[in-house]
Amino acid sequence: MPFMPRADLVPNTSAYENEPLVKATGFREYDARWLFGPDINLLGVQALGLGLGTYIHELGQSKIVVGHDFRSYSLSIKQALILGLLEAGCEVLDIGLALSPTAYFAQFDLDAPCVAMVTASHNENGWTGVKMGAQRPLTFGPEEMGRLKDIVLGGKFVPREGGKLVRVDGVAERFIADVARRVQISRPLKVVCACGNGTAGAFAPQALRAMGVAVVYEMDCDLDWTFPKYNPNPEDQEMLHAMAKAVRDHGADLALGFDGDGDRCGVVDDTGEEIYADKIGLMLARDLAPLNPGATFIVDVKSTGLYATDPVLAANGCTTVYWKTGHSYIKRKTAELGALAGFEKSGHFFLNEPLGHGYDCGLTAAAAILGMLDRNPDQKLSDMRLALPVAYTSLTMSPHCADEVKYDVVAAVVKEYEALAAAAGKILGRGITEVITVNGVRVALEDGSWVLVRASSNKPEIVVVVESTQSDADMRALFRDEVKPRLAKHPQVGAYNQEV
């Protein structure tokens, strides 16, 4: 295989079959994602494996867990990745079809420091990618991704002898047992298990039953890589609405929805109300606070501002830290501060012992939510939701913006808001109290409302979230009359995936 990947190959040429194709834009802040075919070919994946193997040797490691999700091409991509890892002299532990958290668990189970999980998560068909780590339970961040990109695109490979491939059976069963031991439900619950025909369908129903759930209604749990109804993404309205309908149809206590690689969990309560993950995180934090006084919780900048003012957390001496959006960032900050838990609005939950191993796992999050219900047998999930202070939070809205320009657009918007705050400007009649720029820009207003604009870390998009403390109509106005027209001044910003 040639050692210099190219970014200009065409799939229907002979060069495409003989030279590695790797587009630079696939190396993102904390994982790697490409369109299979236009952005990366199998030889490019092999080059990625050789580069990853070279890098983990630099870190003093050589043993790595590898798994793949259920897409038509994922097994082939994993095999190409393994060829590169073997060429780099790595010991590869192949656990087969897996969820991302199964691969993370295998690092502990098999005493392997490194992981490479082939998955595009909830991305549309055609996408592929790899989630990587070399220090359990953490995954790569910008520094590690930058070094890997430099090795692969610069052809700085170091082949080694001694590569070894071991197929390991039984990891999925041990993973489910490990998750199930976190909780044993005594309350007779009826739960809708929604998987969107993604990989979680092979594991989640069994795990919920092992936790003691009395009745599990399986919804789209048959594996189908065409995703015939919608992408398995429990943050999107289409899947959430289907979950809500299933709750009402079955008279269930709640619905738990899992994304394509099982590291995220979405929730619908007994009334069919969709509860976003930041609010579920706050409910969990309020339940866990009396049991863990003085605990620290990490939340991402897309999350509700209610954590900072919550009276239950304050009464128990708990601290909340707002941090960068992205599973690698929140996971790392949760570990760094020894936090009890980290919550990301997209549905990633990071639970440290005794709740979990610290990595993001939809099934571990499900166990925590079910445990909360079990500890409060006189309350429905809707009761807990209604007990929260009121805030009106938008969907996560994502206008298209090319990877090559999205960070420049966001940087310009950051400057606009900083200038507005410096000039004592107002947003819909309200003064600006804080401009947080740890990840894009989060602009806090004097009534506790806020708006957020940041660049997506894994797709060619900008991310927009708004929250109002006043009303649903005001939340919509913050988007319609403030953020949307501000972004519209930048011609690089395209259509939105959804709007409030």
C-alpha positions in Angstrom: 0.0 0.0 0.0 1.4 3.5 -0.9 2.2 5.5 2.2 0.9 8.8 1.2 -2.9 9.1 1.3 -4.5 11.4 -1.3 -7.6 13.5 -1.2 -8.3 13.8 -4.9 -9.2 10.2 -6.0 -12.4 9.4 -7.9 -14.2 6.2 -7.0 -14.6 5.0 -10.6 -10.9 5.2 -11.5 -8.3 2.5 -11.2 -6.3 4.8 -8.9 -9.1 4.6 -6.3 -8.6 0.9 -6.0 -4.8 1.2 -5.7 -4.2 4.3 -3.6 -5.5 5.3 -0.2 -8.1 8.1 -0.1 -8.4 10.0 3.1 -10.1 13.5 3.2 -8.6 15.8 5.9 -12.0 17.0 7.0 -12.8 13.6 8.4 -10.5 14.2 11.3 -12.8 16.0 13.7 -12.4 17.3 17.3 -13.0 14.0 19.1 -13.7 11.3 16.6 -13.3 10.6 12.8 -16.2 10.5 10.3 -16.2 10.3 6.5 -18.6 9.6 3.7 -17.5 6.1 2.6 -16.6 6.4 -1.1 -16.3 10.1 -1.7 -14.1 10.9 1.4 -12.4 7.6 2.3 -11.8 4.2 0.6 -10.8 0.9 2.1 -7.1 1.5 1.5 -7.6 4.8 3.3 -9.1 3.0 6.2 -6.1 0.7 6.2 -3.8 3.8 6.3 -5.9 5.1 9.2 -5.3 1.8 11.0 -1.5 2.0 10.4 -1.5 5.6 11.6 -3.5 4.7 14.7 -1.2 1.8 15.4 1.8 4.1 15.0 0.4 6.6 17.3 -0.6 4.3 20.2 3.0 2.9 20.0 4.2 6.4 20.5 2.0 6.4 23.7 3.7 3.2 24.9 0.7 1.0 24.0 0.0 -1.8 21.5 -3.1 -3.7 22.7 -6.4 -2.5 21.2 -10.1 -3.5 21.3 -11.9 -3.2 17.9 -15.6 -3.6 17.2 -18.1 -2.5 14.5 -21.8 -1.3 14.3 -24.5 -2.8 12.0 -24.1 -1.1 8.7 -23.7 -2.8 5.3 -20.1 -1.7 5.0 -18.9 -1.5 8.7 -17.5 -5.0 8.8 -15.4 -4.4 5.7 -14.1 -1.1 7.2 -13.2 -2.8 10.4 -11.3 -5.5 8.6 -9.3 -2.8 6.6 -8.6 -1.0 9.9 -7.4 -4.2 11.5 -5.0 -4.8 8.5 -3.4 -1.4 9.3 -3.2 -2.0 13.0 -1.6 -5.4 12.4 0.9 -3.8 10.1 1.8 -1.4 12.9 2.5 -4.4 15.2 -0.6 -4.1 17.4 -2.4 -6.9 19.3 -5.9 -6.5 18.1 -8.8 -7.9 20.1 -11.8 -8.2 17.8 -15.1 -8.3 19.7 -17.3 -8.4 16.6 -20.7 -6.6 16.3 -20.9 -4.2 19.2 -22.2 -1.0 20.7 -19.6 1.8 21.4 -20.0 1.3 25.2 -19.5 -2.4 24.7 -16.1 -1.7 23.2 -15.4 0.8 26.0 -16.4 -1.9 28.5 -14.1 -4.4 26.8 -11.1 -2.1 27.6 -11.8 -2.9 31.3 -12.9 -6.5 30.7 -9.9 -7.5 28.6 -7.4 -5.2 30.3 -6.7 -3.3 27.0 -5.8 0.4 27.2 -6.9 1.3 23.6 -10.1 1.1 21.6 -11.2 1.7 18.0 -14.9 1.4 17.4 -16.1 1.5 13.8 -19.3 3.5 13.8 -21.0 6.5 12.3 -23.4 6.5 15.3 -26.7 8.1 14.2 -25.4 9.7 11.0 -27.2 8.9 7.8 -26.3 5.9 5.7 -23.2 6.5 3.7 -21.3 7.8 6.7 -18.6 5.8 8.5 -16.2 6.7 11.3 -14.0 5.5 14.2 -14.3 6.4 17.9 -10.8 5.9 19.4 -9.1 6.1 22.8 -5.9 5.1 24.5 -6.6 5.8 28.1 -9.8 4.2 29.5 -12.4 5.5 29.9 -11.4 8.5 27.8 -11.6 8.9 24.1 -9.4 11.1 21.8 -9.7 14.8 22.0 -8.3 17.6 19.7 -4.7 17.0 20.7 -4.8 13.2 20.0 -6.9 13.7 16.8 -4.4 16.3 15.6 -1.4 14.0 16.1 -3.2 11.1 14.3 -4.2 13.4 11.4 -0.5 14.5 11.1 0.7 10.9 11.0 -1.9 9.7 8.4 -1.9 12.6 6.1 1.9 13.1 6.4 2.6 9.4 5.8 4.6 9.3 9.0 3.8 5.6 9.5 6.1 3.2 11.5 5.4 -0.5 10.5 6.4 -3.1 13.0 6.6 -6.8 13.3 4.5 -8.8 15.8 1.0 -7.9 14.9 -1.6 -10.3 16.3 -5.3 -10.8 15.8 -7.5 -12.4 18.5 -11.3 -12.9 18.1 -12.9 -12.6 21.6 -16.3 -14.0 22.3 -18.6 -13.3 25.2 -17.9 -9.6 25.7 -21.5 -8.5 24.9 -22.9 -10.9 27.5 -20.5 -9.7 30.2 -21.3 -6.1 29.2 -25.0 -6.6 29.7 -24.4 -8.3 33.0 -22.2 -5.4 34.1 -24.9 -2.9 33.2 -27.7 -4.9 34.8 -25.9 -5.2 38.1 -26.2 -1.4 38.6 -29.9 -1.7 39.3 -32.5 -4.4 40.0 -36.0 -3.0 39.6 -38.6 -4.1 42.2 -41.3 -1.7 40.9 -43.3 -3.3 38.1 -42.5 -1.0 35.2 -43.6 -1.1 31.5 -40.9 0.3 29.2 -40.8 1.0 25.5 -37.4 0.1 24.1 -36.8 2.1 20.9 -33.8 1.4 18.8 -34.6 2.9 15.3 -33.4 -0.4 13.7 -29.8 0.5 14.8 -27.3 -1.8 16.5 -28.8 -1.2 20.0 -31.7 -3.5 19.0 -29.4 -6.5 19.4 -28.6 -5.7 23.0 -31.0 -3.2 24.7 -34.1 -5.3 25.2 -32.1 -8.1 26.8 -30.4 -5.6 29.0 -33.6 -4.0 30.2 -35.1 -7.4 31.1 -31.9 -8.2 33.0 -32.4 -5.0 35.0 -35.8 -6.4 36.2 -38.1 -4.4 33.9 -41.5 -6.2 34.1 -42.6 -5.5 30.5 -40.4 -4.5 27.6 -42.2 -3.3 24.4 -39.7 -3.7 21.6 -39.9 -0.9 19.0 -37.9 -1.1 15.9 -35.4 -3.4 17.5 -34.8 -5.5 14.3 -31.4 -4.6 12.8 -31.8 -2.9 9.4 -29.0 -0.8 8.1 -31.3 1.0 5.7 -33.0 2.7 8.7 -36.4 2.3 7.0 -38.3 4.7 9.3 -35.8 7.3 10.5 -32.2 7.5 11.7 -31.7 6.1 15.1 -31.2 9.4 16.9 -33.2 10.0 20.1 -32.6 13.7 19.9 -34.5 14.1 16.6 -38.3 14.9 16.7 -39.2 12.0 14.4 -37.9 9.3 16.7 -39.1 11.1 19.8 -42.6 11.4 18.4 -42.7 7.7 17.5 -41.6 6.9 21.1 -44.3 9.1 22.5 -47.0 7.4 20.4 -45.8 4.0 21.6 -46.0 5.1 25.3 -49.6 6.2 24.8 -50.5 3.1 22.7 -49.1 0.7 25.3 -49.9 2.7 28.5 -46.2 2.4 29.3 -44.4 4.1 32.2 -41.8 5.5 29.9 -39.9 5.0 26.6 -36.1 4.7 26.4 -34.6 5.3 23.0 -31.1 4.5 21.9 -29.0 5.8 19.0 -27.2 3.9 16.3 -24.2 2.8 18.4 -25.9 2.7 21.8 -24.0 5.4 23.6 -26.9 7.8 23.9 -30.3 7.6 25.6 -33.5 9.5 24.9 -36.5 9.6 27.2 -40.3 10.0 26.9 -42.4 10.0 30.1 -45.7 8.3 31.0 -47.8 11.1 29.5 -45.9 10.9 26.1 -44.0 14.1 26.9 -40.5 14.1 25.4 -37.8 15.0 28.0 -34.5 16.2 26.7 -31.4 14.8 28.2 -30.3 17.9 30.0 -33.6 17.9 31.9 -33.3 14.2 32.6 -29.8 14.9 33.9 -31.2 17.5 36.2 -33.8 15.1 37.5 -31.1 12.5 38.1 -28.9 15.1 39.8 -31.7 16.1 42.1 -32.4 12.5 43.0 -28.7 11.7 43.5 -27.8 14.9 45.4 -29.1 13.8 48.9 -27.4 10.5 48.5 -24.1 12.2 47.4 -23.9 15.6 49.2 -21.2 17.8 47.8 -21.2 16.0 44.4 -20.0 17.7 41.2 -22.0 17.5 38.0 -20.7 18.4 34.5 -23.1 19.6 31.8 -22.4 20.9 28.3 -23.1 24.4 27.1 -26.2 23.3 25.2 -27.8 22.3 28.5 -30.5 24.1 30.5 -29.4 26.9 32.8 -31.6 25.5 35.6 -28.6 23.5 37.1 -27.0 26.8 38.3 -30.1 27.9 40.2 -31.6 24.6 41.3 -32.5 24.7 45.0 -32.1 20.9 45.6 -28.6 20.9 44.3 -27.8 24.0 46.3 -29.2 22.6 49.5 -26.9 19.5 49.2 -23.8 21.5 48.4 -23.5 20.3 44.9 -21.5 22.1 42.1 -22.4 22.3 38.4 -19.7 23.0 35.8 -20.7 24.0 32.2 -18.2 22.7 29.7 -17.6 22.1 26.0 -20.1 20.1 24.1 -18.8 16.8 22.8 -18.6 13.3 24.4 -14.9 13.4 24.6 -14.8 16.8 26.3 -17.6 16.0 28.9 -16.1 12.5 29.6 -12.7 14.0 30.1 -13.9 16.8 32.4 -16.0 14.4 34.4 -13.0 12.2 35.0 -10.7 15.2 35.7 -12.9 16.7 38.4 -14.0 13.3 39.8 -17.6 14.3 39.2 -20.3 11.9 40.1 -21.9 12.4 36.6 -21.7 14.4 33.4 -24.7 15.1 31.2 -24.8 16.2 27.6 -28.0 17.5 26.0 -27.5 15.2 23.0 -28.1 12.2 25.3 -24.6 11.2 26.4 -24.6 10.4 30.1 -21.2 9.9 31.9 -21.6 8.1 35.2 -18.7 7.3 37.5 -18.6 4.6 40.1 -20.8 3.4 41.7 -23.1 4.3 38.8 -20.9 3.4 35.9 -17.3 3.2 34.5 -17.2 6.8 33.4 -17.8 6.4 29.6 -20.9 7.3 27.8 -23.4 4.4 27.7 -27.1 4.6 26.9 -27.8 1.4 28.8 -26.0 2.6 31.9 -28.0 5.8 31.6 -31.2 3.7 31.4 -30.2 1.9 34.5 -29.8 5.2 36.4 -33.2 6.5 35.2 -34.9 3.2 36.2 -33.1 3.3 39.5 -34.4 6.8 40.1 -38.0 5.6 39.5 -37.4 2.6 41.7 -36.3 4.8 44.6 -39.4 6.9 44.2 -42.2 4.3 43.9 -44.9 6.9 44.6 -43.9 9.1 41.7 -44.3 8.8 37.9 -41.6 10.2 35.6 -44.0 13.0 34.7 -44.3 14.0 38.4 -40.5 14.4 38.5 -40.5 16.4 35.3 -43.2 18.7 36.6 -41.3 19.2 39.8 -38.5 20.9 37.9 -38.3 24.7 37.7 -39.8 25.9 34.5 -37.7 26.7 31.4 -38.5 26.5 27.7 -35.6 24.9 25.8 -35.5 24.6 22.0 -34.6 21.6 20.0 -31.0 21.4 18.8 -31.2 23.1 15.4 -28.4 22.6 12.9 -28.1 24.8 9.8 -25.8 23.4 7.2 -22.3 25.0 7.0 -19.3 23.4 5.3 -16.6 22.0 7.5 -14.0 24.3 5.9 -15.8 27.5 6.9 -18.1 26.7 9.9 -15.5 27.6 12.5 -14.8 31.0 10.8 -18.6 31.7 10.8 -18.9 30.9 14.5 -15.8 33.0 15.3 -17.4 36.0 13.6 -20.7 35.5 15.5 -18.7 35.3 18.8 -17.1 38.7 18.0 -20.6 40.1 17.2 -22.0 39.0 20.6 -18.9 40.2 22.5 -19.2 43.6 20.8 -22.9 43.7 21.6 -22.2 42.9 25.3 -19.4 45.5 25.5 -21.7 48.2 24.1 -24.4 47.2 26.7 -26.7 46.1 23.9 -29.8 44.2 24.5 -31.5 41.1 23.0 -35.3 41.3 22.8 -35.2 44.0 25.4 -33.0 42.2 27.9 -29.5 43.0 28.9 -26.6 40.6 28.5 -25.1 39.3 31.8 -22.5 36.8 30.5 -20.9 35.7 27.3 -19.4 32.2 27.6 -16.9 31.4 24.8 -15.6 28.0 26.0 -17.4 26.4 23.0 -18.7 28.8 20.4 -20.8 31.4 22.3 -23.4 31.1 24.9 -25.1 34.5 25.7 -26.9 34.7 29.0 -29.6 37.3 29.5 -30.7 39.1 32.7 -33.8 37.0 33.1 -31.9 33.7 32.9 -32.7 33.1 29.3 -29.8 32.3 26.9 -28.8 31.6 23.3 -26.0 29.4 22.0 -24.2 29.2 18.6 -21.4 26.7 18.1 -19.8 24.6 15.4 -20.8 21.0 15.2 -17.8 18.8 16.0 -18.8 15.9 13.7 -20.9 17.2 10.9 -20.8 20.1 8.4 -23.2 22.1 10.5 -23.6 24.9 13.0 -25.5 24.1 16.2 -28.1 26.5 17.6 -30.0 26.2 21.0 -32.1 28.8 22.8 -33.8 28.7 26.2 -36.3 31.1 27.7 -37.4 31.4 31.3 -40.5 33.3 30.2 -42.6 31.2 27.7 -42.5 28.9 24.8 -43.4 31.8 22.5 -40.4 33.8 23.9 -38.1 30.8 23.3 -39.3 30.8 19.6 -38.8 34.5 19.4 -35.2 34.2 20.6 -34.5 32.0 17.7 -36.8 33.6 15.0 -36.0 37.2 15.8 -32.4 37.0 17.1 -30.3 34.0 16.2 -31.7 33.1 12.8 -31.4 36.6 11.3 -28.0 37.0 12.8 -26.8 33.8 11.1 -28.6 34.7 7.9 -26.2 37.5 7.4 -23.5 34.9 6.8 -24.1 33.4 3.3 -22.2 30.2 4.2 -25.0 29.2 6.5 -27.6 27.0 4.7 -30.9 25.3 5.5 -31.8 24.1 9.0 -32.5 20.4 9.8 -35.4 21.5 11.9 -36.7 24.7 13.5 -38.8 25.6 16.6 
